[in-house]
Amino acid sequence: MPITFYTIYEKLKRLNPAIYPAQAADIDIVAVKLLERGQKFFEESFLYIGKASSLPDTFPDNIHTNIICAADVPVPPCQRENPNINLIELSGSTDVFSLFNEVQEILDKQAQLDLFKEKLLNCVLQDSSIQYIIELAYEFFGNPIRITDTSFNLLAFIKDIEVDDPLWHDLAHYGYCTYDTVSSL
């Protein structure tokens, strides 16, 4: 699932941003770039991060532009109200480089999730085993996973890891949970 401008705004709410969305605030963001002073060319699916003092006086009329700026100087009302600009305004003391890294991490996490979902879908389409599917999930989530039936018989589990859990121990050693272990729950 792509990340939109508005999604990034939601993830930055702890910074108390002000948002001035254009009609196209649902544009998918595919990359982030630093805003350069005097920049004249913008990509519609990119998010530009910089200081308000680096904002150009005019923006192209034929393209939607996505910007997050630290308001080191007041942002002109004409840019806040521009129907082609999605603008998030933050405090002037915001560190632009840290903000850039944070937004890049948001995009990276989404890309990892998309890749996992694609792999998982391929497993289902290729009729992969339950064992393979939980190994894939373990790789992504990093949590031990086990699947049992209603009688506590083992169907699949992550092997070769130590888990401090009596159920896990029984399943790994016997292939089922003993009566004593289940009773102690």
Secondary structure, DSSP 8 states (H G I E B T S, - for coil): --EEHHHHHHHTGGG--EEE--TTTT-EE-EEEE--TT-----TTEEEEEEGGGS-S---TTS-EEEEEEESS---HHHHS-TTEEEEEEETT--HHHHHHHHHHHHHHHHHHHHHHHHHHHHHHTT--HHHHHHHHHHHH-S--EEE-TT-BEEEE--S-----HHHHHHHHHSB--HHHHHT-
